[in-house]
Amino acid sequence: MRRVTKIFYISVGMLLILFTSCNEDRIGEFDFGTIQGTVVASGTNTPLENVRISTQPISSTVFTDSNGKFTIENVPVGDFAVEARVEGYITDFEPTTVQANRTVQVVFELEVSTANNRPPTAPQLIAPGENEVLQSIEAVFEWSATDPEEDPLTYSLELRNDQNNDVLLFEDIEDTTFTYSPLMLGAQYFWQVSVSDGINDPVLSPVGTFEVIGAPGDNRFLFVRNIDGNNVIFSADEDGTEFQLTSQEMNSYRPRRNITANRIAFFQSDGASTDIYTMDRDGSNITRITSTVKPNGFNLNEINFSWPLNSDYIYFPNFDKLYRIKTNGLGIEMVYQTVDGSFISEVSVSDTDNLIALKTNDINGYNVNVFTIDFSGTVIDTILTGVPGGVSGLSLSVTNQSVVYSYDVSGYEAPSYRRLDSRIFLYDIPSGTTTDISDNKPNGTSDLDPIFSPNEAFVVFMNTSNDGISQKDVYTLEINVADTRELMFSNAFMPDWE
């Protein structure tokens, strides 16, 4: 009996030891931590919403919020693999270790899944239209394409013509428009666009065709038109047929044609400075003339230059100085400097190079003086002085007998250089008389930038509302002949007629 009792106590003791050792092995089994994290798209770091987040071993399943954030609470301590899964992206796993009463951070950068990615649509060619005849040596290509998954698209443009074997290839275009110049006059062109989403093979558009107008014959008119914020130079004939000469990607203005040189001079600005350029009458062979000394004044839109008919010099203002430079860009020299420091804004030099008409003003464009000088700088004649208001346009006749200009008779002055009632005046040098020739000018408008016609029986000029924001149009009128005001070109300004 005593032996049985002893065995019983030994057995109970062993069970107690075993029970105690088992409890020691399971300490921490019911400790918990938290997993927090963020899911973004790889490359863009855009937060991804409604991404399914789960763990292995299994704990809880949650979904990300609009900021790509998630939290899994009450996760048992230990090692886990956290899974992020959402349609359109490659499922990703991140290992992590959960510790008691602590929060561990996990970040996912999910790659876009390309397994079922569909290619973009074939580009649809929009402009130039099929078999369109372009009226300039610049083409603005436009097309459209879409992608089912809205993948970012890049384009390539291939351009050929029927005049030679040149193949122009423009790659990595990110927009659906592309501008190219110069095109060959009279050529037929063939163009094709390919689109790539970076995943599938590129997709080709149909081949488009267009033509370029032949070289303009005798376009005697020049003017400027603003296109998408840039000034663009056009030529035109008496019937109104227009031809674009300069690129709409550049800011080009104030054209002046020299018949003897058969070239056109003009201003072109790159935003920081303005230079004088010349080009052929079809807009080709553009050459920069000025470099170290550049045209400048109180307002670059209100200054001009002069290229006398039989001269290889171009005359231009630079603040209080008048310079001339050879048309090959060499031989620059100062011709005249104002004695009072006023700015030279406009100049017209006679074809015989023995008389210069000038308009000067202060830093705001006012306190105007219009006068003529000889090449020694001696003042020959004072045409306008001591009046309030703005003046624009200055043209000396070929005979040196008259000067045409426009003056704001309202005398209004403002920082914007707005003119309220600018009219055209003809000054007769021998008699010293001035005549208002703005016949039938509509009320509330201004006549600006007058230039003599080649036969000097007419003037060509720009008329616009005095509000400073309305459309500008080019007109002609016969001098001292009533009711001859005629609209020549709409939405046009800074005219020239040679």
C-alpha positions as CSV (number, residue, x, y, z in Angstrom):
1,M,0.0,0.0,0.0
2,R,2.8,2.4,0.8
3,R,4.5,1.5,-2.5
4,V,1.3,2.3,-4.5
5,T,1.1,5.7,-2.7
6,K,4.7,6.5,-3.6
7,I,4.2,5.7,-7.2
8,F,1.2,7.9,-7.2
9,Y,3.1,10.9,-5.8
10,I,5.9,10.4,-8.3
11,S,3.5,10.3,-11.2
12,V,1.8,13.5,-10.0
13,G,5.2,15.2,-9.7
14,M,6.2,14.2,-13.2
15,L,2.9,15.6,-14.6
16,L,3.5,18.9,-12.7
17,I,7.0,19.2,-14.2
18,L,5.8,18.3,-17.7
19,F,3.0,20.8,-17.4
20,T,5.3,23.5,-16.2
21,S,7.8,23.0,-19.0
22,C,5.1,23.1,-21.6
23,N,3.8,26.5,-20.3
24,E,7.4,27.9,-20.4
25,D,7.7,27.0,-24.1
26,R,4.5,28.9,-25.1
27,I,5.3,32.3,-23.4
28,G,4.5,35.1,-26.0
29,E,2.1,33.0,-28.1
30,F,-0.7,35.5,-27.5
31,D,1.4,38.8,-28.0
32,F,0.4,41.0,-31.0
33,G,1.8,43.8,-33.2
34,T,0.6,46.0,-36.1
35,I,1.5,46.1,-39.8
36,Q,1.2,49.4,-41.5
37,G,2.1,50.3,-45.1
38,T,1.7,52.2,-48.3
39,V,1.2,51.0,-51.9
40,V,2.2,53.2,-54.8
41,A,2.7,52.7,-58.5
42,S,6.3,52.1,-59.5
43,G,7.9,55.0,-61.3
44,T,5.2,57.6,-60.6
45,N,4.7,57.0,-56.9
46,T,1.0,57.5,-57.4
47,P,-1.0,56.0,-54.4
48,L,-3.0,53.0,-55.3
49,E,-6.5,52.6,-53.8
50,N,-8.4,49.3,-53.1
51,V,-5.3,47.2,-53.1
52,R,-6.0,43.8,-51.3
53,I,-3.5,43.3,-48.5
54,S,-3.1,39.9,-46.9
55,T,-0.5,37.9,-45.0
56,Q,1.1,34.4,-45.0
57,P,0.6,32.9,-42.5
58,I,-3.0,34.2,-42.6
59,S,-4.0,37.0,-40.2
60,S,-6.4,39.6,-41.6
61,T,-7.2,41.0,-45.0
62,V,-7.6,44.7,-45.6
63,F,-7.7,47.2,-48.5
64,T,-5.8,50.4,-49.1
65,D,-7.5,53.8,-48.8
66,S,-7.4,56.7,-51.3
67,N,-3.9,57.5,-50.1
68,G,-2.6,54.0,-50.7
69,K,-2.4,53.4,-46.9
70,F,-3.4,50.3,-45.0
71,T,-3.2,49.0,-41.4
72,I,-3.5,45.4,-40.1
73,E,-4.0,45.2,-36.4
74,N,-3.7,42.4,-33.8
75,V,-1.2,40.4,-35.9
76,P,0.5,37.6,-33.8
77,V,4.2,38.1,-33.4
78,G,6.4,36.3,-35.9
79,D,7.6,36.3,-39.5
80,F,5.1,37.1,-42.3
81,A,5.0,37.6,-46.0
82,V,2.7,40.5,-46.8
83,E,0.9,40.4,-50.1
84,A,-0.4,43.3,-52.2
85,R,-2.7,42.4,-55.1
86,V,-4.8,44.6,-57.4
87,E,-6.0,44.3,-61.0
88,G,-3.6,45.7,-63.6
89,Y,-0.5,45.4,-61.5
90,I,1.9,42.6,-60.7
91,T,1.3,41.1,-57.3
92,D,4.1,41.7,-54.9
93,F,5.3,40.3,-51.6
94,E,7.2,41.9,-48.8
95,P,8.7,40.0,-45.8
96,T,8.3,41.5,-42.4
97,T,8.7,40.5,-38.7
98,V,6.0,41.5,-36.3
99,Q,7.1,42.3,-32.7
100,A,5.0,42.5,-29.6
101,N,3.2,45.9,-29.2
102,R,5.1,47.4,-32.1
103,T,4.2,48.7,-35.5
104,V,6.2,47.6,-38.5
105,Q,6.1,49.6,-41.8
106,V,5.9,48.1,-45.3
107,V,6.1,49.9,-48.6
108,F,5.0,48.4,-52.0
109,E,5.9,49.8,-55.4
110,L,3.7,47.8,-57.8
111,E,4.8,47.3,-61.4
112,V,2.1,47.6,-64.1
113,S,1.1,44.2,-65.4
114,T,1.7,43.9,-69.1
115,A,0.5,40.3,-69.5
116,N,-2.9,41.4,-71.0
117,N,-1.8,44.9,-72.2
118,R,-3.4,45.9,-75.5
119,P,-1.6,48.1,-78.1
120,P,-2.7,51.6,-78.9
121,T,-5.0,52.4,-81.8
122,A,-3.4,53.3,-85.2
123,P,-2.8,57.0,-85.4
124,Q,-5.4,59.0,-87.4
125,L,-3.9,61.7,-89.5
126,I,-5.6,65.0,-89.1
127,A,-3.4,67.8,-90.6
128,P,-2.3,68.5,-93.2
129,G,-5.4,67.1,-94.9
130,E,-5.1,64.5,-97.5
131,N,-3.9,66.1,-100.8
132,E,-4.0,69.6,-99.2
133,V,-1.9,72.3,-100.8
134,L,0.0,74.2,-98.1
135,Q,0.4,77.9,-98.6
136,S,3.8,78.1,-96.8
137,I,7.0,76.2,-96.3
138,E,6.0,75.2,-92.8
139,A,3.8,72.2,-92.0
140,V,2.0,71.7,-88.7
141,F,1.4,68.0,-88.4
142,E,-1.5,66.8,-86.2
143,W,-2.8,63.3,-85.5
144,S,-4.7,61.4,-82.8
145,A,-4.3,58.0,-81.1
146,T,-5.7,56.3,-78.0
147,D,-4.6,53.5,-75.7
148,P,-7.0,51.1,-74.0
149,E,-5.0,51.1,-70.8
150,E,-4.2,54.9,-71.0
151,D,-0.5,54.0,-71.2
152,P,1.8,57.0,-72.0
153,L,2.4,57.2,-75.7
154,T,5.3,58.3,-77.8
155,Y,5.3,59.0,-81.5
156,S,7.6,58.9,-84.5
157,L,7.1,60.9,-87.7
158,E,8.6,59.9,-91.1
159,L,8.6,62.4,-93.9
160,R,9.5,61.9,-97.6
161,N,9.1,63.9,-100.8
162,D,9.0,63.3,-104.5
163,Q,12.0,65.5,-105.2
164,N,14.8,63.4,-103.7
165,N,15.5,60.3,-101.7
166,D,15.7,62.1,-98.3
167,V,13.9,60.4,-95.4
168,L,13.4,62.6,-92.4
169,L,12.6,60.7,-89.1
170,F,11.5,62.5,-86.0
171,E,11.4,60.3,-82.9
172,D,10.3,60.5,-79.2
173,I,7.5,63.0,-79.9
174,E,5.3,63.2,-76.8
175,D,2.6,65.4,-78.2
176,T,0.1,64.8,-81.1
177,T,1.4,67.8,-83.0
178,F,4.7,68.5,-84.6
179,T,5.9,71.5,-86.6
180,Y,8.5,71.3,-89.4
181,S,10.1,73.8,-91.8
182,P,11.4,74.5,-94.3
183,L,9.5,72.4,-96.8
184,M,10.4,72.4,-100.5
185,L,8.3,74.6,-102.7
186,G,6.3,72.7,-105.3
187,A,7.1,69.3,-103.8
188,Q,4.7,66.5,-102.9
189,Y,5.2,65.0,-99.4
190,F,4.3,61.7,-97.9
191,W,4.1,61.3,-94.1
192,Q,3.4,58.5,-91.6
193,V,3.2,58.4,-87.9
194,S,3.9,55.4,-85.6
195,V,2.8,55.2,-82.0
196,S,4.3,53.1,-79.1
197,D,3.1,52.5,-75.6
198,G,6.5,51.1,-74.6
199,I,5.0,47.6,-74.2
200,N,3.6,46.4,-77.5
201,D,5.1,46.7,-81.0
202,P,4.7,50.2,-82.6
203,V,1.5,50.7,-84.6
204,L,1.6,52.6,-87.9
205,S,-0.8,55.1,-89.3
206,P,-1.9,55.1,-93.0
207,V,0.4,57.2,-95.3
208,G,-0.7,60.7,-95.8
209,T,0.1,63.0,-98.7
210,F,0.1,66.8,-99.2
211,E,1.7,69.3,-101.5
212,V,3.5,72.7,-101.1
213,I,2.6,75.7,-103.2
214,G,5.0,76.7,-105.8
215,A,7.2,79.7,-105.3
216,P,5.2,83.0,-105.1
217,G,5.4,85.1,-108.2
218,D,5.3,88.8,-107.5
219,N,3.8,89.2,-104.0
220,R,4.3,92.9,-103.4
221,F,2.6,93.1,-100.1
222,L,4.1,92.0,-96.7
223,F,2.3,92.0,-93.4
224,V,2.4,90.3,-90.0
225,R,-0.2,88.1,-88.3
226,N,-0.2,86.8,-84.7
227,I,-0.6,83.1,-84.5
228,D,-0.6,81.4,-81.1
229,G,1.3,84.3,-79.5
230,N,4.0,84.6,-82.1
231,N,4.2,87.2,-84.9
232,V,4.4,85.5,-88.3
233,I,5.3,87.2,-91.6
234,F,3.2,86.7,-94.8
235,S,3.4,87.9,-98.3
236,A,0.4,88.5,-100.6
237,D,-0.6,89.7,-104.1
238,E,-3.2,92.2,-105.1
239,D,-5.8,89.5,-105.2
240,G,-5.3,88.6,-101.6
241,T,-3.5,85.3,-102.1
242,E,-1.3,84.8,-99.1
243,F,1.9,83.0,-98.5
244,Q,3.4,82.3,-95.0
245,L,7.1,83.2,-95.0
246,T,8.2,82.6,-91.4
247,S,7.7,79.9,-88.9
248,Q,4.9,80.3,-86.4
249,E,7.3,78.8,-83.8
250,M,9.3,82.0,-84.0
251,N,8.5,85.7,-83.3
252,S,9.2,87.6,-86.6
253,Y,7.9,91.0,-87.5
254,R,8.3,94.4,-89.2
255,P,9.2,93.1,-92.7
256,R,10.8,95.3,-95.3
257,R,11.5,94.2,-98.8
258,N,14.4,95.5,-100.9
259,I,13.6,95.1,-104.6
260,T,17.2,95.5,-105.7
261,A,18.6,92.8,-103.4
262,N,15.4,90.7,-103.9
263,R,15.5,90.0,-100.2
264,I,13.3,90.7,-97.2
265,A,14.6,92.1,-93.9
266,F,12.8,91.7,-90.7
267,F,13.0,91.6,-86.9
268,Q,13.1,88.3,-85.1
269,S,13.1,87.9,-81.3
270,D,14.1,84.9,-79.2
271,G,12.5,86.4,-76.0
272,A,15.7,87.8,-74.7
273,S,16.9,90.0,-77.6
274,T,15.9,91.0,-81.1
275,D,18.0,90.9,-84.2
276,I,17.7,91.9,-87.9
277,Y,17.5,88.9,-90.3
278,T,17.1,88.7,-94.1
279,M,15.5,86.0,-96.2
280,D,14.6,85.2,-99.8
281,R,11.1,86.2,-101.0
282,D,9.9,82.6,-100.5
283,G,11.0,82.6,-96.8
284,S,14.1,80.5,-97.4
285,N,17.8,81.2,-96.7
286,I,17.2,83.1,-93.5
287,T,20.4,84.9,-92.4
288,R,21.0,86.8,-89.2
289,I,22.6,90.3,-89.8
290,T,23.0,91.9,-86.4
291,S,25.0,90.4,-83.5
292,T,27.0,92.6,-81.0
293,V,24.9,95.7,-81.5
294,K,21.2,94.9,-81.7
295,P,18.0,96.9,-82.4
296,N,16.6,98.4,-79.2
297,G,14.5,101.2,-77.9
298,F,11.6,102.1,-75.6
299,N,9.4,99.3,-77.0
300,L,10.6,96.7,-79.5
301,N,7.2,96.6,-81.1
302,E,7.4,100.3,-81.8
303,I,10.8,100.6,-83.5
304,N,11.7,100.0,-87.1
305,F,14.6,100.0,-89.5
306,S,15.3,101.2,-93.0
307,W,16.9,99.4,-96.0
308,P,17.3,101.9,-98.9
309,L,16.6,100.6,-102.3
310,N,20.2,100.8,-103.8
311,S,22.1,100.4,-100.6
312,D,23.8,97.4,-99.0
313,Y,23.4,99.0,-95.6
314,I,20.5,98.5,-93.2
315,Y,19.9,101.4,-90.7
316,F,18.5,100.7,-87.2
317,P,18.1,102.3,-83.8
318,N,19.8,101.3,-80.6
319,F,18.4,103.6,-77.9
320,D,19.9,107.1,-78.5
321,K,22.1,106.0,-81.4
322,L,21.5,105.2,-85.1
323,Y,23.6,102.5,-86.6
324,R,24.0,101.0,-90.0
325,I,25.3,97.5,-90.9
326,K,26.1,95.8,-94.2
327,T,23.7,93.1,-95.2
328,N,26.4,90.5,-94.8
329,G,26.6,91.4,-91.1
330,L,29.9,93.3,-91.3
331,G,30.9,96.9,-91.2
332,I,28.7,98.2,-88.4
333,E,29.1,101.9,-87.7
334,M,27.3,104.6,-85.7
335,V,25.7,107.2,-88.0
336,Y,24.0,109.5,-85.5
337,Q,23.5,110.1,-81.7
338,T,20.8,112.3,-80.2
339,V,22.1,115.4,-78.4
340,D,19.6,115.2,-75.6
341,G,19.7,111.4,-74.9
342,S,16.3,110.8,-76.4
343,F,15.6,107.4,-78.0
344,I,15.5,106.9,-81.7
345,S,12.5,104.7,-82.5
346,E,11.9,105.0,-86.3
347,V,14.1,105.8,-89.2
348,S,13.6,106.2,-93.0
349,V,16.6,106.7,-95.2
350,S,16.3,108.1,-98.8
351,D,17.3,106.0,-101.7
352,T,20.0,108.4,-102.6
353,D,21.4,108.2,-99.1
354,N,21.5,111.9,-98.6
355,L,18.6,112.4,-96.2
356,I,17.4,110.6,-93.1
357,A,14.0,111.0,-91.4
358,L,13.9,110.2,-87.7
359,K,11.4,109.9,-84.9
360,T,12.7,110.3,-81.4
361,N,10.9,110.1,-78.0
362,D,11.5,109.6,-74.3
363,I,11.7,106.4,-72.4
364,N,7.9,106.1,-72.4
365,G,7.5,106.9,-76.1
366,Y,6.3,110.5,-75.7
367,N,7.9,114.0,-76.1
368,V,8.1,113.1,-79.7
369,N,10.3,114.8,-82.3
370,V,10.1,114.0,-86.0
371,F,12.8,115.6,-88.1
372,T,15.3,115.1,-91.0
373,I,19.1,115.2,-90.9
374,D,21.9,114.8,-93.4
375,F,24.6,112.3,-92.9
376,S,26.7,114.7,-91.0
377,G,24.0,114.9,-88.3
378,T,22.8,118.4,-89.2
379,V,19.1,118.9,-88.7
380,I,17.5,119.9,-92.0
381,D,13.8,120.1,-91.2
382,T,11.7,119.7,-88.1
383,I,8.4,118.0,-89.0
384,L,6.7,117.5,-85.6
385,T,7.7,118.6,-82.1
386,G,6.3,119.8,-78.8
387,V,3.0,117.9,-78.9
388,P,1.6,115.4,-76.5
389,G,0.6,111.9,-77.6
390,G,2.2,109.1,-79.6
391,V,3.5,108.8,-83.1
392,S,4.0,105.7,-85.2
393,G,5.0,105.0,-88.7
394,L,7.5,107.0,-90.7
395,S,8.1,106.9,-94.4
396,L,10.2,109.2,-96.5
397,S,9.3,109.6,-100.2
398,V,11.7,108.6,-102.9
399,T,12.0,112.2,-104.1
400,N,12.7,113.5,-100.5
401,Q,9.8,115.9,-100.9
402,S,7.4,114.4,-98.4
403,V,7.1,112.4,-95.2
404,V,4.1,110.4,-94.0
405,Y,3.5,109.5,-90.4
406,S,0.7,108.9,-87.9
407,Y,0.0,111.0,-84.8
408,D,-2.6,110.6,-82.0
409,V,-4.4,113.9,-82.2
410,S,-6.1,113.2,-78.8
411,G,-2.8,113.8,-77.1
412,Y,-3.5,110.9,-74.8
413,E,-0.6,109.4,-72.9
414,A,-0.5,106.1,-70.9
415,P,2.1,103.5,-69.9
416,S,0.4,101.1,-72.3
417,Y,1.1,103.5,-75.2
418,R,-2.5,103.3,-76.2
419,R,-3.5,105.7,-79.0
420,L,-7.1,107.0,-79.0
421,D,-7.4,108.9,-82.3
422,S,-4.3,108.4,-84.4
423,R,-4.5,109.8,-87.9
424,I,-2.2,109.8,-90.9
425,F,-0.4,113.0,-91.9
426,L,1.5,114.0,-95.0
427,Y,4.2,116.6,-94.5
428,D,5.3,118.5,-97.6
429,I,9.0,119.4,-97.2
430,P,9.3,122.3,-99.6
431,S,6.3,124.1,-98.3
432,G,6.5,122.9,-94.7
433,T,2.7,122.2,-94.7
434,T,1.0,119.2,-93.0
435,T,-2.2,117.5,-94.3
436,D,-4.5,115.1,-92.5
437,I,-5.1,112.3,-95.1
438,S,-7.0,109.8,-92.8
439,D,-10.1,110.1,-94.9
440,N,-13.2,108.3,-93.6
441,K,-11.4,106.9,-90.5
442,P,-14.1,105.2,-88.4
443,N,-14.7,106.8,-85.0
444,G,-13.0,105.1,-82.1
445,T,-10.2,103.7,-84.3
446,S,-6.6,104.6,-85.0
447,D,-4.6,104.6,-88.3
448,L,-1.1,103.4,-87.6
449,D,2.2,102.4,-89.4
450,P,1.7,104.2,-92.7
451,I,4.0,103.4,-95.6
452,F,4.1,105.0,-99.1
453,S,3.1,102.7,-102.0
454,P,5.7,102.1,-104.7
455,N,4.2,104.9,-106.9
456,E,3.6,107.1,-103.8
457,A,0.0,107.8,-104.8
458,F,-1.2,105.6,-102.0
459,V,-0.3,104.7,-98.5
460,V,-0.8,101.3,-96.9
461,F,-1.4,101.3,-93.1
462,M,-3.0,99.4,-90.2
463,N,-6.3,100.4,-88.7
464,T,-7.7,99.0,-85.4
465,S,-10.0,99.9,-82.5
466,N,-8.5,102.2,-80.0
467,D,-9.3,99.7,-77.2
468,G,-5.9,98.1,-77.8
469,I,-7.2,94.5,-78.0
470,S,-9.3,94.3,-81.1
471,Q,-8.4,92.9,-84.5
472,K,-6.0,94.8,-86.6
473,D,-6.5,95.1,-90.4
474,V,-4.4,96.5,-93.3
475,Y,-5.9,99.1,-95.6
476,T,-4.9,101.3,-98.4
477,L,-6.0,104.8,-99.4
478,E,-5.2,107.1,-102.3
479,I,-3.6,110.3,-101.0
480,N,-5.9,113.3,-101.1
481,V,-8.7,111.4,-102.9
482,A,-11.9,111.0,-101.1
483,D,-13.6,107.6,-100.3
484,T,-10.7,105.4,-101.3
485,R,-10.1,103.6,-98.1
486,E,-10.0,99.9,-99.0
487,L,-9.5,96.8,-96.8
488,M,-6.7,94.7,-98.1
489,F,-5.9,92.1,-95.4
490,S,-7.8,91.1,-92.3
491,N,-6.2,90.2,-89.0
492,A,-2.9,91.8,-90.2
493,F,-0.6,94.6,-89.2
494,M,2.9,96.1,-89.8
495,P,2.4,96.3,-93.6
496,D,5.0,96.9,-96.4
497,W,4.4,97.5,-100.1
498,E,7.2,97.5,-102.5
